[in-house]
Amino acid sequence: MYLPEMPWSVPLQVTFQNGTNRTFSSVFDALDFLENEWPRRRGQRYERAVDTCRRALNRRTPVAIAREAFVAACLEAGLPAKGGVRITTLGDRGDDSRTAA
């Protein structure tokens, strides 16, 4: 079953070589960018990201794995990617959580 959106719990911000930023909030956003706007250089991580995003949209791979693959492809292409992940401990009410990059 293909789903048009598979949102990430935390959006990802990618910085382009010209200094502009773009926010990606779902697997679909990432795959659309990979297939239609990706810089010319395409490596192994790019290929893995495309495959992983497609599998996630078809519910065969977890969304978090697709996000990790997209981040790896961005780094391979020299596009810094940022997006915090909420880290909490058991019993935490949310007031002591910290953000990790």
C-alpha positions in Angstrom: 0.0 0.0 0.0 1.5 3.3 -1.1 1.1 6.2 1.2 1.6 9.8 -0.2 3.0 11.1 3.1 5.0 9.4 5.8 5.9 12.3 8.3 9.0 12.3 10.3 8.6 13.0 14.0 11.2 15.8 13.8 11.6 17.9 10.5 15.1 17.9 8.9 16.7 21.1 7.7 19.2 20.8 4.8 21.6 23.6 3.9 22.5 24.0 0.3 25.8 25.1 -1.1 24.5 28.6 -1.8 23.6 29.0 1.9 19.8 28.6 1.6 18.0 26.1 3.8 15.1 23.8 3.1 13.0 21.8 5.6 11.9 18.3 4.9 9.1 16.9 7.0 8.3 13.6 5.4 9.6 10.6 3.4 7.7 11.9 0.4 9.4 15.3 0.6 12.8 13.6 0.7 12.1 11.2 -2.1 10.7 14.0 -4.3 13.9 16.0 -3.7 16.1 13.0 -4.4 14.4 12.1 -7.6 13.8 15.6 -9.0 16.2 18.2 -7.5 19.3 16.3 -6.3 22.7 17.7 -7.2 24.5 15.9 -10.1 26.8 13.8 -8.1 25.1 10.6 -7.1 26.8 8.0 -4.9 26.0 4.8 -3.0 24.2 6.7 -0.2 22.0 8.5 -2.7 21.0 5.1 -4.3 20.3 3.7 -0.8 18.3 6.7 0.2 16.1 6.5 -2.9 15.5 2.8 -2.4 14.9 3.1 1.4 12.4 6.0 0.9 10.5 4.0 -1.7 10.3 1.1 0.7 9.2 3.3 3.5 6.4 4.8 1.4 5.3 1.2 0.7 5.4 0.4 4.4 8.3 -2.1 4.0 10.9 0.0 5.9 10.5 2.2 9.1 10.2 5.9 8.5 13.2 6.5 10.8 15.4 4.3 8.6 14.4 6.3 5.5 15.3 9.5 7.4 18.7 8.2 8.3 19.4 7.2 4.7 18.4 10.6 3.5 20.7 12.3 6.0 23.5 10.0 4.9 22.9 10.9 1.2 22.9 14.6 2.1 26.2 14.4 3.9 27.7 12.4 1.1 26.7 15.2 -1.3 28.1 17.9 1.0 24.7 19.1 2.1 24.7 19.5 5.9 21.5 18.3 7.5 20.2 19.2 10.9 17.2 18.0 12.9 17.0 17.5 16.6 15.7 14.3 18.2 13.9 14.4 21.5 15.6 12.3 24.1 13.7 11.4 27.3 14.3 8.9 30.1 11.7 6.6 31.6 9.5 8.4 34.0 10.4 11.8 32.5 7.5 14.2 32.2 9.1 16.0 29.4 10.5 18.9 31.4 14.0 17.4 31.6 14.3 16.3 28.0 17.3 17.5 25.9 17.7 17.9 22.2 20.4 16.0 20.3 21.5 16.7 16.8 
